[in-house]
Amino acid sequence: MAEFLKELDANDGKYKDFFDWKSAHRISNQFLVSHMEARDWGHFSAVQKNPKKFHSHMAGFDCFICRKIHDIQKAHARNKSPVSHSATIDHYGCPAPKRFNASGHFGVYDKWWAEPWFYSKYLAKAFRKYYDNNQHSFNHEDLTALARKLRKEDENG
């Protein structure tokens, strides 16, 4: 098994083929499949029947957040209570991704793979900061600028 995983790690084409096969033949959880079909982001063409608006989960996340903000504003305009959503550490607390090195040892930091994870982490923190400070008038540029600032602050201690 380790040799097979090393071979997949060394060959992007085989890696993609493996996951294409896995997606087409192994997802039997219909609840999962229905959620994958319903979302407007992702690239799971073996499972999803409808084309997605966004290939990037980050772009999909941005639109998800905006939809939730608009839902809250619409509820307030109708004098109704908005539906409450609360994220916990289970939603965003996974560790940064790592990979196997050429010797088969797990734990190698992979910047290419980890960058989207860090981007999403700090984007969520930036959104939370705006929300906690009751600042609802911000755009994508404001959000990403704050995310970069928060990341830099964390990196500098």
C-alpha positions in Angstrom: 0.0 0.0 0.0 2.8 2.4 0.9 4.4 1.8 -2.5 1.1 2.5 -4.3 0.7 5.8 -2.3 4.3 6.8 -3.1 3.6 6.2 -6.8 0.4 8.3 -6.6 2.3 11.0 -4.9 5.0 11.1 -7.6 2.6 11.0 -10.5 -0.1 13.7 -10.8 -1.9 11.9 -13.6 -2.2 8.7 -11.7 -3.3 10.6 -8.6 -6.0 12.3 -10.5 -7.1 9.0 -12.2 -7.3 7.4 -8.7 -9.5 10.1 -7.3 -11.7 10.2 -10.5 -12.2 6.4 -10.1 -12.7 6.7 -6.4 -15.3 9.5 -6.9 -17.2 7.5 -9.6 -17.2 4.2 -7.8 -17.0 4.7 -4.1 -19.4 7.3 -2.9 -22.4 5.4 -1.8 -23.5 7.7 0.9 -26.6 9.3 -0.7 -26.8 12.0 2.0 -23.3 13.1 1.1 -24.0 12.9 -2.6 -27.1 15.0 -2.3 -25.2 17.7 -0.4 -22.4 17.6 -3.0 -25.0 18.0 -5.7 -26.7 20.9 -4.0 -23.7 23.1 -3.3 -22.7 25.6 -6.0 -18.9 25.0 -5.7 -16.5 22.2 -6.1 -15.3 19.9 -8.9 -16.8 16.5 -8.3 -17.9 15.8 -11.9 -18.1 12.1 -11.3 -20.8 12.7 -8.7 -22.4 16.0 -9.6 -24.9 16.1 -12.4 -25.1 19.9 -12.6 -22.3 22.2 -13.5 -21.1 24.4 -10.6 -20.8 28.1 -10.5 -17.4 28.0 -8.7 -14.6 25.5 -9.0 -12.9 27.1 -6.0 -14.3 26.4 -2.6 -12.9 29.8 -1.5 -15.1 31.6 -4.1 -18.0 29.5 -3.0 -17.4 30.3 0.6 -17.4 34.1 -0.1 -20.8 33.7 -1.8 -22.1 31.5 1.0 -21.2 34.2 3.5 -22.8 37.0 1.5 -26.0 34.9 1.1 -26.1 34.4 4.9 -25.7 38.2 5.4 -28.5 38.9 3.0 -30.7 36.3 4.7 -30.2 38.1 8.0 -30.9 41.5 6.5 -34.1 40.2 4.8 -35.3 38.6 8.1 -34.7 41.9 9.9 -36.6 43.8 7.2 -39.5 41.5 7.7 -39.3 41.9 11.5 -38.4 38.2 11.8 -35.6 36.6 13.7 -32.9 35.3 11.4 -32.0 31.6 11.4 -29.0 31.2 13.7 -25.9 29.5 12.5 -23.0 28.9 14.8 -19.6 27.4 13.7 -17.6 25.4 16.2 -14.1 24.2 16.3 -15.4 21.1 14.5 -16.2 23.2 11.5 -12.9 25.0 11.0 -10.5 23.5 13.5 -8.8 20.9 11.3 -5.0 21.0 11.2 -3.1 22.4 8.2 -2.7 19.7 5.5 0.5 17.7 5.3 1.7 15.0 2.9 4.1 12.1 2.7 7.7 12.7 1.7 9.6 10.6 -0.8 10.6 8.2 2.0 7.0 7.6 3.0 7.1 9.7 6.2 4.0 11.7 6.9 4.1 15.3 8.1 5.8 17.3 5.4 4.4 20.8 5.1 3.2 21.3 1.6 2.8 25.0 0.8 0.8 24.4 -2.4 -1.8 22.3 -0.5 -1.8 24.3 2.7 -2.2 27.8 1.2 -5.9 27.4 0.4 -6.4 26.1 4.0 -4.6 29.2 5.5 -6.5 31.5 3.2 -9.9 30.0 4.3 -8.9 30.1 7.9 -8.0 33.8 7.9 -10.9 34.7 5.7 -13.2 33.1 8.3 -11.4 35.0 11.1 -11.7 38.3 9.2 -15.4 37.7 8.7 -15.8 36.9 12.3 -14.0 40.1 13.3 -16.3 42.2 11.1 -19.4 40.4 12.4 -18.3 40.7 16.1 -17.7 44.4 15.6 -21.1 44.8 13.9 -19.5 46.0 10.7 -21.7 44.6 7.9 -20.6 47.0 5.1 -17.5 45.4 3.7 -16.6 43.9 0.4 -14.4 41.1 -0.8 -11.3 43.4 -1.0 -11.9 44.5 2.6 -12.3 40.9 3.8 -9.1 39.6 2.1 -7.1 42.6 3.3 -8.1 42.0 6.9 -7.4 38.3 6.4 -3.9 39.1 5.2 -3.4 41.5 8.2 -4.6 38.9 10.7 -2.3 36.2 9.2 0.7 38.5 9.3 -0.1 39.4 13.0 -0.2 35.7 13.9 3.0 35.0 12.0 4.8 37.9 13.7 3.6 36.8 17.1 
